[in-house]
Amino acid sequence: MTRKPVVVTVVGLSVLMLIGVAALAAAGSHKGYVISDDGRTVTATKMSQSVTPAHRDAKLQTIAGNLSTYPFGTYFCCFGNTVAQEGSGGFPFTTWVAIPFTPTADATVTRIEASVGTFGGVSEFELSIREDASGLPGKALKSFHVTTPPTYGTCCTLDVGNDKAGIALTGGTQYWIAATTTKKDVFEGGWAFNSTDMRSYPIASYCSGSSTYCGNNSGKWVAGQSGDPLPGYAILGN
């Protein structure tokens, strides 16, 4: 009578292990990271022992965003949405993320920040402010090519785009901040969630690849609810 539960437990663990292996095989695997079954979220299994305080410009006003003002907890290091360019390190599809925001008044953006991190190696991606196109991310008003993203699973270095001339935004109009790639970019990583608000909010995701990963939406932005917290970001200016 005592052996049966033990056998069931072992079988259960074996099934879970097989599921885990299949999930990682489906979306690529990296030491220190666990990618979800659908490849859309990633968890860092070990937090860095060294925490670097974020550099913030106190002279700028926050137009939109969710980053914490606490320097050693600006965002949550270790759980977020996957951002990747197909073929990078064997990743089987391209996946991007964009977050909508609406300034309450006319504003000029001179700096944007995001908590996108890389799994390592050569890494570059695009961080942009975009127009709204019928509730989806549209044309980029300004795009910044990021070549030195922090390591995913660390905190609290931010990806930054500075524009001295400023990007004019209209109050009451929806815009998007997006983390994307080009075919020339090599990037696998994640956009770490914020640490200030655990509620679900509108978000958009993009997938390009086979129907195994993208269903019928390959090459399209799709709007929905985040379910999880939003990734960390800030839109700054005056």
C-alpha positions, 0 to 999 in steps of 0.5 A: 500500500505504501508503494503505490503513491510513490509510483504515482508521484514519480510518474507525475514528476516525469510528466512534468519534466517532459512538459518542461523540456518540450516547452523549452524546446519549442521556444529555445532554452538558455541557462538561467532562464525558463521560457513559457510554453507559448514563448511569450513570457520568460523568468530568470531563475536566479537574481543577480547578487549585485543591484545597480541603482537606476540613473534617473533625471530628476529635472524631467517630468513623467508623462507616463510610466510605471517605474518605481522611484526606489533606486534598488527596485525600479522594476522587477528583475526576473519576470516579464514578456519575451522580446526576440528576433527569429533565428537569434540563438535558435529562437523560432519566431519573432515576438514584440511588445508595445504598451499604450499610453495617453498624455493628459496634456500636450507634451514634448518627450525628450527621453524614454526608458524601458526595462528590456534585458538580454539573455547575453551575447551580441544584442540589439533591438529597437525602442520606439514611440509610435502613433496609434493606428485604430487601437494598435501600434502604428508608425514610429514617431522616433526609434532608438537603436539599443546596443547595450541592453542590461542582462535580463534578471538584473536590476536596475539598469534601464534602456534609454532613448534621448531626443534633445529636439523633443517629440511632440505629443498631443494631450488626450491622444493615445500613443505606444512605447514598443520594443521591437527588432529588425531582421538585422538585429540579433536579440533574445531577452525579456521586458521585465515587469514593473514593480509598482502595479500588479493589475492587468492593463491593455497591451499589444503583442506582435508575432511573426513565424509559423502557425505553431507560435503565431496561429493566424496572426503572423505579421500582425499586432494584436491588442489585448489585456496583459493579464500579468503586470505591464513591463516597466517603462517611462515617458519623460519630458516637459 
